[in-house]
């Protein structure tokens, strides 16, 4: 992977090991990994896209469950049951989505 500026992502290939980024002026030291960024690999990008698809998918499913439970409550003899059940399922889906997001952020902080 090419060395990149930690502030703006400028490719530092061919530049001195220490100095200032010609794009933003950020001071960097490649030997000590100061002011350096790390380019995302195609695998990292794929994992990031998969994470967001999971989170967005869960949120959309939660909205769909609430919509369906609202429609069912109009037909039910006891309208509270579908709303309560739909609400509980929706909250569970949203908590799972939040958990996936938070765990990913914690993993990013540990690894980088």
C-alpha positions, 0 to 999 in steps of 0.5 A: 500500500502506498504511504498516504497523508493522515490528514488529506489522504494525499499519496506520499510515494516518492517524497522524503520519509519526513516532511510536510504534505504538499497538499495540506501541509500536514507534518509526517514521518514515515519511519515513526508512522506519525501523521500517516494514514492507511489506505483502505484495501478493496477488502476493507471497502467491501466490509464497510459496504456490507456493514452499512447494508446490514445497518440500513437493511435492519432499519428499513425492516424495522420501519416495514414491521411498524408499517405492517403492524399499523395496518394489522391494528386497523383490522384487529379486534384488539388493535393494541396487540399488533402495535405492541408486537410490531413495536417490540420487534422494531425496537429489537431490530434497531438495537441490533443495528445499533449494536452492529454499528457500535461494535464496528466503531470499537473494533476500528478504534482498537485496530487503528 
